[in-house]
Amino acid sequence: MGTSLQRNTNRSRPTKSAGARAKRLKVQRRRLVDLGMDEAAVALLNSGEVRTLLKHPKKVSAAQ
C-alpha cells in the first residue's frame, strides 16, 4: 500500500533544448566535412538529410 502513494518520476522525459539540438547538428555537419563532403554541399542539407548520410559513412567517403 505504501508504494502506490509514491509519485512515478519516470513518466515524462525532459524536452530537448534548441541549443543542444543546434550543437548536435553543427557537430554532425563537421563530421560530414571530415568524411570528404564539400562544405557548400553540406550547408545546403537539412537536418534529416545530414542524419541519413551519417548512418552510412563509408558510402559518403566512397562517393567523394
Order of alpha helices (4+ residues) and beta strands (2+ residues): alpha-alpha-alpha-alpha
